[in-house]
Amino acid sequence: MPQTKTPAAGPLAAPRQKADPIRALILGGTSEARALAARVAGDARLYAVVSLAGRTSAPLASPLPTRIGGFGGVEGLKRYLTEERVDRVIDATHPFAARMSANARAACAALGLPLLVYTRAPWSPVEGDRWIEVEDNAGAVAALGEAPRRVFLTIGRLGLADFLCAPQHYYLIRTIDQPPENDLPPRYDLILERGPFAVESELSLMRETKIDRVVSKNSGGRETYAKIEAARALGLDVVMVTPPRGGDARVVHDVEAAVAFLFGEGR
């Protein structure tokens, strides 16, 4: 069952009064969601709840009331939005949280609710980058080839099992939380660490472990970009998994645009 942390102001389901604030749901779990929460916390015009999927064992604290756990698909999300009388939804999930984003689009479309996607812009290759762009983890495995490599695998905890079919490689795996033991390849080292990371430390790490190829999701932002800069400096190929294609919801990359949407200044 979802866990909910609610401050003294009361749940969204409290009876509406004439001067009730705007009610919003922020689908979070990212630095963008945290920045938005910090920006609007304490504003009497708004009552917002941040929803986290619960995939990280120790999520960073939010200044807004927080619920943790899934909704039960599109129907469950529709039920939540209806029962809580939500006026607006912001999808500030991870760029690769494709299922949650699709559920949000479907639920908001069915209920006629305004939806905004607030996300970081994806990275773009610059001079010196040696990217091999692929659509998914299967493509990343294929791009590694048959010859044994020393791979810096930075795709997060989910999806590691996709690389079990290529056990000939050594993997340096970095995640926030401990992955399931059965998802780990035969030859690996594991780093449990949360960004941001510095270019100097990434360079030292890759040199010391003799990495010759990096696998990364193109999740954008500055927190983990240092590995891309380090790979460029070392002349390494980066197998870059491209973000999933989204729907037709409006997308912004700026916190002020997200704030304007919450207060009815954009749809």
PyMOL commands that set and color helices and strands:
alter all, ss='L'
color gray80, all
select helices_A, chain A and resi 31-40+73-83+98-111+137-144+160-163+181-183+199-208+226-234+255-262
alter helices_A, ss='H'
color red, helices_A
select strands_A, chain A and resi 3-5+22-27+46-52+66-68+88-91+115-118+131-134+150-154+170-175+188-192+213-217+237-241+250-252
alter strands_A, ss='S'
color yellow, strands_A
deselect
rebuild
show_as cartoon
